[in-house]
Amino acid sequence: MAVSTPDPVGIDELLEQVRAGLDRVEPEEAYAAAQAGEALLVDTRYAALRDRDGLVPGALVVERNELEWRLDPTGSHRAPEATSHDLKVVVFCNEGYASSLAAVSLRQLGLHRATDLVGGFQAWRAAGLPVTTADGEE
């Protein structure tokens, strides 16, 4: 029995497809939702970028290769913040590309409100939203 494989798509087309199914949020909206306790911000940037550019205060840091294991509310390796499939998760990377793919992966796990931050950390910082250094200074 032959296995059918999908036609290949380029990354730009794939991003367009996955983003069509996401209700992506702007930095100010993400900030307000996090401040109100309505969303969990998740930083998937690797350590060198966090060290170089700083952190979003209150964001859960989960590098991309651990994301699904840490945010699956039924998983044995879940983060304490991963309380429910109804949790609104706003994933961000450096510029808002990899986070779109990550949000779709979380949706496939049943986190139906997962989305990502338009423009990523760089857009957050450009909007003048809070950023701290790795040692906690603003």
N, C-alpha and C positions, 0 to 999 in steps of 0.2 A: 504494500500500500504506500503510495507516494505521499509525502508530506508537502502541503502547500505552503509556500513562503510568500509573504507580502511583497509587493513591489517596493524597491528601495526608494527612500525619499532623502533629500538633503536636510541638513540640520535647520536651515532657515524655514523650509516647508514644515518640518516637524514642529518647530517652535510655534509657527503660525497655527497649526492644528491644535496643539495642546492649549495654547493661550485662548483659543476660541471657547474652550470649555471652562475657563477660570474667570472668576470675578476678581481680577487683580486689583490691588489697593495702592494708592499713592502714599508717600511717606507720612503726610499729615494725618490721613485717615488711620493708618496703622498705629501711629503714636497715640491718637485719641482712643482707639479701641483698646490698646494695651493699658493705658492709664485708667480706663474705666473697668478693667478686669474682664473685658469681653473678648480678648484675643491673646494668644501666646505667640510672642515673636521668637523665631528660631534662626539663629545665625549659623550658616553652614560654611562660612569662609574658613580656609585653613589658617593655622596658627600664625604664619608669617604675615598674612594680611591683617589679622587682628592686632598683632604686635606693631605693625607699621602704622595702621590707620586708626586704631582704637576700637572700642566696643560700644554697643547700644546698651545703656543701663537697663537691667532687668531681662534682657533677652537670654534665652536658653542657648548655650553654645553646644552644637552637635555637628561634628564634621560630617560631610556628605556621606561618607562610606558607612556611617553608623545610623543614619537618619531613621530608616524604617524600623530598625530594631529598638531604637530609643523612644519612638513615638507611637508604636503599636500598643494601644491600651490593653490588649490581651497578651502581650509578649512578656516573656520571662526577663528580658533585659530592658524593660521600659523605664523611662525617666519618671520620677514621681509626678511631674506635671502632666503626663500623658494619662489623663483621667477618664476619657470617654471618646467615642467615635464622633460625638457631637461637638467636640472642642474645635474652636476656630483657631487654626494655626496659620500664621503668616511667615512663610519661609523667606529668608533673604540670603543672597550671595553677594559678591562684590558689585556686579553691575546689572543683575536681574535677568540673566540668561539661564544659568544652571538651576536657579531656584524655580523656574517655571516647570522644568522637567521633574524636579524634586516634589513639587506640589502635586503633580499628576500621580506620581508614585504613591504619595500618601493617600490620595483619593482612592487608588486601587486597593489600599488596605482598609478602606471604609471610613476614612476621615473625610467625610463628604463636604466639610467646610474649609478644607485646606486650600490655600492660595499662596500667592507670592507678592513681593513688594516690587512695584514698577521702578526700575532703575537701581535696585539693590541698595547696598550700604552707601554707595557713592551719592545716590539721590537723597538718601536720608541726611547725610552730612551736608550736602549742598543746600538742603532746605533749612539748615540751621537748627536741626533737632539735636537733642542731647547726645553727646559722645564722650566717653571717658577713655583714659589710657588703660593699658593692661594692668597698671598698679592702682587703678581707681581714681586717678585725678581727672578733673574736667579740663 
